[in-house]
Amino acid sequence: METPLVEMKDMCISFGGVHAVDHVSVDLYPGEVVGLLGHNGAGKSTLIKILSGAYKADSGEIRINGEEVHIHSPRDARSHNIETIYQTLALADNLDAASNLFLGRELTTALGFVDDDAMEAETRKIMSRLNPNFKKFHAPVKALSGGQRQSVAIARAVYFNARILIMDEPTAALGVHETQMVAELIQQLKKQGIGIFLISHDIHDVFQLCDRLAVMKNGELVGTARTQDVTDDDVLGMIILGKCPPGATPGLVPLWMTQCSDKPLRPAGRSPRDPLVLTRAGRRRSDSADDTVPGPFQGASAFFLALFEERTSCLSASISAPVRSKAFLLAKTSR
């Protein structure tokens, strides 16, 4: 069996009381593109920043080519041939393609001076392989089109022997022609055996470019699937409802949802007209009938609905009490 390029197992990171990534596991194989999808705040960019070294995970395990590694900084990530292309591209607009390609890692002469000729020659080599139509080697990056800027960012990653490439919204601000240019670049990288994590909000791009997809919602992994096994509607259901379709592999149930007591949870004062309870398995169950609907999300919804109603009733009582007191005083003084 082929060893994955990268495995992220049971990754967790919190910011204060917010679980930005909650027990998420994903993997990536050579020559594969895995799309990471989810609404804003789902945790996909945070997960990738753990792999790129921008964030340090609270817990979890990262394996590169089957060996466990510890990534605490971008330098650590680069030492494992992990390169990241952020949505902003991180290019210096006033510099040309060669200067951006070697920014921070400039080639020097024997005397220690920056070797501009050597950097331009290397840039021409890598660009001829990725984008043969690129000709503006002396123009500042701000004068390039969106697709050409993406070419420079991708060339910078590939030149330094990236085996794992992270692309954050690569086609977000591009036109049709430039989007097709980036798609062709990604296909070339796949043929070279480079694994790509592709973060995107565009489902059409994901189905066109990705071999597999992973959907996150509220910091948790809803599920993973091969693009050929699911439809657009299936993926939308995963993103919006957190519903895992038959063609996908569901994510793990969060640990906190399996630690409820066997006794049904019903806050004090809850009306018996709604018989929803939460069982230990995190499932929604009806007191009046023995119809169990599996699914951790439904169990959580029942619990938080009960909690919300209890809080609302308490708030209503606290607000109405002083109102009654004021009415009583007014009535008493009018006498």
Order of alpha helices (4+ residues) and beta strands (2+ residues): beta-beta-beta-alpha-beta-beta-alpha-beta-alpha-alpha-alpha-beta-alpha-beta-alpha-beta-beta-alpha-beta-beta-beta-alpha
